[in-house]
Amino acid sequence: MTHIEPFLKKVRRTIEAHRTGQLGGYRQKLSDPLAADLYGTADAVILLYTLGELPEAGSSEHQHLVKILQSFQEPKDGFFSAASHHPVHRTAYAIAALELLDSKPCHPLTGLHTVKSRAGLHAWMESLDWAHLPWRESHKGAGIYAAMVLAGEVDREWEQWYFEWLDQEADPETGLWRKGAIHNGAPLFHHLASSFHYLFNQNYRKRPMRYPNQWIDTCLAMHNDGQIPLKAGALAFVELDVLYTLISAAEQTRHRENELNSMIQAIGSHLLSSITALSDGPEDALFEDTHSLCGTVCALALVQSVMPERVTADRVLRKILDRRPFI
């Protein structure tokens, strides 16, 4: 049994320490200048939502969070500005954070209007480097969906075009995206992490995996071969990507059920051990980076949901991907 409250207290102290002089503003890293940035503020929203501690709608703090996030948007093209990540990733990340605040961007996403046609959307997806940079490129391939849908820029017909393309391009051998690109460059885990980003879009609309059994076979083989890059006592998104994928597959098929459950337990146990290690140190210890912290806290919410008997806590953590896509 792992008592996660010491870790969550450290998370709360970290969020508070990342506040800036701007009301509602947060910085991503403690070593960054004391000024609000997009990722620090969006990360704070995600963390507070997961903890069940977002300011109440209508409150001054809630309004300031919304205004700060909206302030990062460029009126001329609708993209959100930040010092890192691709414009589509930061735009989707900001809009997804605004959704947690029941808000939307102030300006239309005119810089992305070329994908509003079926041909434009498919050209966008075809342009990604699926073989050599699938993980990085999935920020664009999945982000285009989250940004356009959560901003209210497209209708269900457009979503159907998007999902039909994904269905057609699912790899029948591995279950992952994209067929013809899986064994031609990047490590297999990069394809799994990439596919996770498309999976949460599908789950948002309750669309099934096309090849769930093959997806499970792929994950089990990677786990048995040591291809999943888990690091002890470290903040990361790896556990979130893998656990979300495994849990989603388990909800759709009973294929190799016992082995799959054993893998979920193994990844979950690894995360709980890391949580214990990350809780150690001085009472006033903090985490440097809110972005990697988001990955671990969101993964912890998954572990609590599937392994409740292993977790002691004063609250049930919220799972943001059950509400809306993109992380």
Salt bridges, closest charged atoms under 4 A:
GLU5 OE1 - ARG12 NH2 3.79
GLU16 OE1 - ARG19 NE 2.97
ASP43 OD1 - HIS291 ND1 3.03
GLU53 OE2 - ARG12 NE 2.86
GLU53 OE2 - ARG315 NH1 2.92
GLU61 OE2 - ARG19 NH2 2.81
GLU74 OE1 - LYS76 NZ 3.90
GLU99 OE1 - ARG323 NE 2.83
ASP102 OD1 - ARG323 NH2 2.95
GLU126 OE1 - ARG178 NH2 2.71
ASP129 OD1 - HIS132 ND1 3.45
GLU137 OE1 - ARG136 NH2 3.66
GLU137 OE1 - LYS140 NZ 2.84
GLU153 OE1 - HIS113 NE2 2.95
GLU153 OE1 - LYS116 NZ 3.72
GLU159 OE2 - ARG156 NE 3.49
GLU159 OE1 - ARG205 NE 2.73
GLU164 OE1 - ARG118 NH2 3.01
ASP167 OD2 - ARG207 NH2 3.01
GLU169 OE1 - ARG178 NE 2.86
GLU173 OE2 - HIS183 NE2 3.60
ASP217 OD1 - HIS255 NE2 2.73
ASP217 OD1 - ARG256 NH1 2.95
GLU239 OE2 - HIS270 NE2 3.11
GLU257 OE1 - ARG254 NH2 3.00
GLU259 OE1 - ARG256 NH2 2.82
GLU283 OE2 - ARG13 NH1 3.77
ASP322 OD2 - LYS319 NZ 3.22
